[in-house]
Amino acid sequence: MTEPVLELSNLHMSFGGLVVTNDVSLSLAIGARHALIGPNGAGKTTLVDQITGRLRPLRGTIRLAGVDVTRLPQHRRTRLGLARNFQVTNLFSSFSAFENIALAVAEREGRGLSLTSMRGFPSDVADQAEDIARRMHLAEVGHRRVSDLAYGQQRLVELAIALALRPKVMILDEPAAGLPAGDHAMILDALDRLPIHVAVLLIEHDMPLVFRFAREITVLAEGMVIARGAPEAIRGDERVRTAYLGTRS
């Protein structure tokens, strides 16, 4: 059996007397399309912060591509193949979309470039940035400043930056947050164009998007895994309906 590309084993995290991650285990295979859902306060963001290294669990282990990364800092995890977006865009707004992507490519290759024009990037870096922009349907707006792009296009730039890091695992934290429902199809289309070998962990409240995207779903409530399975099994799970789905219109 192939080793999971991401494996969480019995993670436990608490703040004072408040337990926010209670013995959580989860694994992603190569190419997984996995969603993490649950009500507000379920512990989803805290769990993601542990995976990415912003927080260190009090107990348990995190393995990335077979390497124990539980105590490694965020940048080491990134270099091992972990990429994350955020609920709110975190971009260089005065730079163009291409420049944001190219800076991510340069960072991945250890070049540490900090330039304000695509003319200053080596041709191979620029070529990679443009190829990623095309994949994310950003080629026509690639030379525009990020601050001038529609919010949905900014979310696509953020996905492109994550892709530029050539991740083994992408953690997408509410990529549709702040977008009108009409733009969710654009996000789904972008997710469908991610490389098939990249494992994706999607944290999202939009259930149509989750059920359209995920092949497997894990449900958190009060810091605990209460269900895990295929979308149809989760949709019909009485515990999930009581804790989460049944509370939503």
Secondary structure as UniProt FT lines:
FT   STRAND          6..15
FT   TURN            16..17
FT   STRAND          18..28
FT   TURN            30..31
FT   STRAND          33..37
FT   TURN            40..41
FT   HELIX           44..52
FT   STRAND          59..64
FT   TURN            65..66
FT   STRAND          67..68
FT   TURN            70..71
FT   HELIX           74..79
FT   TURN            80..81
FT   STRAND          82..84
FT   TURN            93..94
FT   HELIX           97..108
FT   TURN            109..110
FT   HELIX           118..120
FT   HELIX           123..135
FT   TURN            136..137
FT   HELIX           139..141
FT   TURN            142..143
FT   HELIX           146..148
FT   HELIX           151..164
FT   STRAND          169..173
FT   TURN            175..178
FT   HELIX           181..183
FT   HELIX           184..192
FT   TURN            196..197
FT   STRAND          199..203
FT   HELIX           207..213
FT   STRAND          216..221
FT   TURN            222..223
FT   STRAND          224..229
FT   HELIX           231..235
FT   HELIX           238..243
FT   HELIX           245..247
//
